[in-house]
Amino acid sequence: MLAIAAGAGAQGFPSSTGRSAEAGTVPSLGNQPIAVGPFLFSPALQLSWENHSNLWQSATDEVKDDIYVARLRLLFEVPIRESFVRISYTPQYRESKNRTLHNKWDHFLEVSGDFEFSSGLTLGAVYRLVDGDVATDEVDPGGEMVYSGRRFSKHHFGLNTDYWFSSTDGLSLDVTAMKVEWRGESTVQPPGTESWYDYNQTTVRAGWLHQLSPTVVMDVSLGYRDYEPQATTDTTREYTSINLTAGFRGQLNDVLSTELRIGYEETDFSTAESVVPGFTDFSGLIVNGNITWALAHGSKLRLDLLRQPFASNYDFNSYYTATGGRLLYDLDLGRFYGQARARIQTNDYEIPDSLWGVKRSDDLMILGAGLGFRFTDKLSLRASYIYEDRESSIDQFGYLNKVWLIDLIIGY
């Protein structure tokens, strides 16, 4: 469920909850790839059936429907000594049982590479393209946005470098750039509730690396983010931020590992401060990452933590603060495998609604469980259930969706 691209850094919980719950990915069956010249080729096909109790995630108009999904993974890897280059393309096709979908195709392309040099320099680079309308978490990782049927394209570039000038100390630099563009109008949400905007985002983080132990690396970093909506009417959403964080990654002991970043951030919404009464910038604790515990019998338990401000498109609010946690349990018994997960998150807004006069606060709870069976090393079947409940202080933004999923996975 959690996908972290090289140089991108974790932003929220990148999962599409109950809607094509793993949009853009096809689970690996753990087989050795096919050698095709210099490439290692790992193809796979996923066929899914989804039954939704509230397809459009609406507070008042609950639409029940079945969705059929076909997802193809074409993954090529080129190992180069201690380095590698990876090219992954996943087209996704959807059909509805009872209604016409205006967009049936989504595309996910990623080109990345990790390179190590004898000088102590390591370099990671990634380009990711998402084109479609399903994976709204790609645009809004905190979960304010619900599916609207509007198509978007997202271009993400990332570059991360580590340079070790001694056996225990080094320097790091991460740079990311993102461009999001929308097209068309919503086909499922009421006017005024579905819109979002084009934006560009640039992030730079530089810091000092220290090898705490043979298996754990710590860094202390200074970060800067520039968020720029492209429409002149969205100037109150524009901001810059500065943060100071400490990051930890690696194997803490025989059973515990982590990839966790914690620190302090301050934002500067220069336009919103001057035109929105009562507006205050975000300043405070930020947390993002996970701790994983390897258990017996091929199982593991992972705790994801999140506290972070995200840009908003709700009323006069320029941002909301997401605070939450997610617990995932994975079990692998050979032919049988399974997962259970529980996510709790609160999204808090600063400015009262201009119509209702109250501050919006959303409590999001997602519970899920699934069980799978491997018929052969290249054929697997799994069934899952997801319960997604968003309760809001303003009723029109709450919804409940219950989803049954069955997936057939063929490949590598």
N, C-alpha and C positions, 0 to 999 in steps of 0.2 A: 504493500500500500504506500509506503513512504519512498518517494523517489527523489534523490538529491543529485543533481547534475554537477559535474566538476565546475567549480568556480561560482556556482549559483548560491549556495548556502540555503539552509532550510527557511522557508517562509510559511508559517502556519502549518496546518495538517493537509498536505496536498492529496486529498481524496475527494472524489465526486459523490461521496455518501451513497445514496441509494440509486442514483441514475448512472447506469453503466459503470458500476462501482470501481472499475479499474480502467477507465477510459484512457486509451493510448498505450496500454500495456497488455501483453499476453503472458501469463505465468510460464516460467521455465519449468520443464519437467526434469532438468538436471542431466540430460544426456550429453555425450561428447559431440561436439559440432562436426559438420561435414567439411573435409578439406577440399577447397576449390581453388587450385593454384595457390597464391599466397594468402588467401582468405580462409577464415574459419566461419562457416555458414550455419546459422541456427534458425531454421524456419519453423513456424508454428501457426496453427489455425485455432481460433476459439469461436464456438457457436453458442450463443446465450439466449435464454428466454427469461424475461423479466415481467413480473406481475405487480403493478403499482396500484395502491389504493387511492393515491392523490398525485397523479402524474405531473401536474403543473405546480405542485407545492403551493397550493392556494389555500387561503384562510376560509373562503366562502364557497368556492366552486370546485368541489372535489370530483375529479375525473378519474374513473377506474379504467385501466387499459393494460393490454399486453404489448410488450416491445420485443422484437426479435433483432438480435445483433450478430453480425459476422465481423470478426476482427482478425487480420492477418499480420503476423510479425515476420519481417525480413531483416535479420541481424547479421552483419558481416564484421568480423574482427581481424585485425592484422597485428600479430605479435612481432615486436622488434626488440629482441633481447629483453631488457627489463621494462620496455615501453610497449604501448599498444595504441592502435587507432581503431575506432568503432564507428560503424555507420548503421543506423537503425531506422527503418521506415515501417509505420503501422497505419494502413488505411482501415477505416471502420465504417460499416454500412448498417443502417437501422431501418426497420419497417414497423409500422403500428398495425395492430389488429383491426381497430375500429375507426381510425381517422387518418387523414393524409398528413404526412410530415413534409413541411416545405423544404427542409434540408435533410437529406438522408446520408450524406457523406461527411466524415471527419478525417483529417489527415494529421499524423504526428511524425515528424522527421527530426532526427538528432544525429549530429556528427561531432564526435569528441575524441580526444586523445590525451594520454598521460605519458610524459617523457621524463626519464631520469638521465642525468649526466654525471660523469666522474668528478666534475668540479664541485659537486655538492648542490647543484641546481636541480630542482624538479619543476616541471611545467605542466599545467593542465589547461586545456582549452575546450570549449563546447559551443556549438550553435544548435539551437532548438527552435523548430517551427511548429506551431499549432494552428490549424485552420479548421474551423467548425463552429458548433454552438453548444456542445454538451459540457465540455470541461470548464465550467465557470470558475473553478478554483484556480485555474491558470491565470485569470484576470483579477480575481478577488479572493485571496487565500484565506481571509478571515471568515467568510461565509455570509456576508450581508446579501449578496446577489443570489437570486434563484434563477432557474432556467427560464429563458424568455423566447427562445427560438431565433434570436438575432445571431447572425454569423459574425465571427471575429477572426482576425489573424494576429498571432503573437510571435514576434521575433525576439529571441533571447540570445545574447552573446556573453560568454564568460571567459575570463582568463585568470588563473591563479598560479602564483609562483612562490616557491620556498627556496631560500638559499642558505645552506648551512655552512657558516664560516669556521665552525669548530665541531667537535663531536657532540656537543650538548647545546649549542646556541646558534641561532640563525635569524633571518628576517623573512617576512612574508608580505605579499601584495596580492590583493584580489580586486578585480575590476569587472563589473557586470553592466550591461546596457540592455534595455528592454523597450520594445515598441509595440503598442497595442492599437489596432484599428478596427472599428466596427463598420458594418454595412447592413442596409435593410432595416426594417422595422420589426417590432415584436409580433409574433404570430399567436401568442397564447396569453400574455399578461395584459391587464387593463392599462389604458393609456396613463402615463405619469408614474407608473410603478416599476417599469421594466428598464428604463433608459440607463445607459452608462456613457462614458465618453472615451475618446481617443486619448492616449497619454504616452509619454516617454518617461523612463526612469533610469537613472544612472547611479551606481553605488560603487564606492571605493573604500577599501579597508586595508590598512597597513599596520604591521605590528612586529613584535619581537617573539621569536620562538625559543622554547626551552624544553629539553628532553628531561622530564621529571623522573622517568625510569626507562628501562629498555623498551617498554611497551606503551608508554603514555607520553604524549606531547602536549604541552601547554603553550598558549600564546596570549599576550596582552596586546590589544589592537585598538586603534582609533579609526572609526568609521564615519563616512559622509554619504548622504543620500540626497539626490535632487529629483523631485517628482513634479512633472510638468504636464498638466492637461493641455490639449491642443486647441480647444475652443476658447474664444475670448470670454464667453459667458461663464466659464468654469474657473475663473482666476482665484476664487476662494478655496479651491482644492489644491492649489499650488503650494509646495512647501519644500524646505530643506531641513535636514536633521543631522545632528552629530551625536555619536555614541562612543562610549568607552567600555570595552567588554573583555572578559577573560574566557578563553575557549579551552576545552579539554577533549582530547580524542585518543582512543586506544583501549588496550586491555588493562583494566584496573587490577584484576587478579584472575585466577583460573576460571571463574564463572561470570564475572562482571565486566562489561565493556561500556563505553560511553562515547557520544558525540554531542557535547553540550556547550552552549554559549550563554553567559549571563553577564549583565552589566547595567549601565545607566544611559538613557537617551533623552535628548531634548530636541523638540521640533520648533520650526519657525514658519508659521503660516502668516506671512507678512500682510497679505491682502485681507484675509479673514479677520485678523485682529482689528482692522480699521473699519470694517463695514458690517460685521455681525455682532450685535449687542450680546454681552455676556460670554464671548468666546475666550477660551484660554488654551494655550498651547499644551501639548503633552510633554511632561517631564517626569521621569520615574524609572522604575525597574523594568528591564526587558529580559526575557528568558526564551530560549529556543533550543530544542534538541531532545536527546533521549538517553536513557540508561537501560541496558539489556542484561537480563539474568539468564544464563544458560542452565536449564534444569536437566534432570535425568530423563531417560527414555526418549531422547530426540526432541525434547520440547524446550521452549524458551518463552520468557516473559519480558515484555518491553514497556517501559513507561515513557510517553512523550509529554513534554511540558511546553507551555506557550504563554507568553505575555508580551503583547506587541501592539502598537497602534497601526491601523490600516486606513487607507484613504476610503472615504465614504461618498455615496451619491444620494444620501437621504436628506431631504429638506435643506435646512441651512447648516447641517453638520458637515464639517470638512473631513472629520475622521471619527473612528470609533476605536475603543480599546478592547482587544480580545484577550481573555484570560481563561485558560483551560488546561485540561490534561486528558490523555488517552492511554488506556491500558490494553495491550494486545497479547494474547496467549496463542502460541503456535505449537502444534503437536504433529510429529511425523513418526509413524509406526511402520514405515515401509509402504505397504499397499494402502493403508488407511492414513489419512492426514486430516487436520482440521484447524480451525481458528475461531477464537472468540474475541470480541473487542467491545470496549465501552468508552465512550467519549462524552465528556461534560465540558461545556464552554459557555462563558457569559460575554456578550458584546454590549458594552456600555457607551452611551452617547452623551454629549455635553450640553447641547442646545435643545430646549423644549420644542416639541412639534408645533409649528405655526398654526395648525388647525386645532389640535387637541389640547395644547397647553401643558403637556407632560413630557418628561424626558423618556426617550425610548431605551429599553433594556431588553435584550433577547437572551433567553436561556435555551441553549441547544443541547439536546441529549440524543446520542446515537448508540444503539445497542445492536450487536450483530453476532451471528454464529454461523459456521459452515462446516460441512463434513464432506470429504472427498475420498474417492477410491481409484487406484491406479490398476486398470485392467492389464496393461503392459507398460513397458518403460516409455512408450510413445503415445499412450491413450489413457486419458484420465477423465473422470466425471465427478462433479461436485455440486452440492446443493447448499444454498445459503438463505438466511432470513435477516432482514435489516429493519429496525424500528427507528424512525427518525422523527423527533418531536422538537419543534421550536415554539416555545412559549414567549410571547412578547407583551410588554406593558401596553402596547397599542395593538389591539386585536388583529387588525388587518395584516400584520406582518407575521403572525404565527401560523403554523400549519402542522399537520401530522401526516406522515406517509409511511405505509407499511409495504415492504417489498419482498417478494419471493424471487430467487434467482436459481437457475440451473445452467451450468456451464459444461460443455464438452470441449476438451483441449486435446489437440492432436499435434505432435511434433517433438521438438527438442527443448 
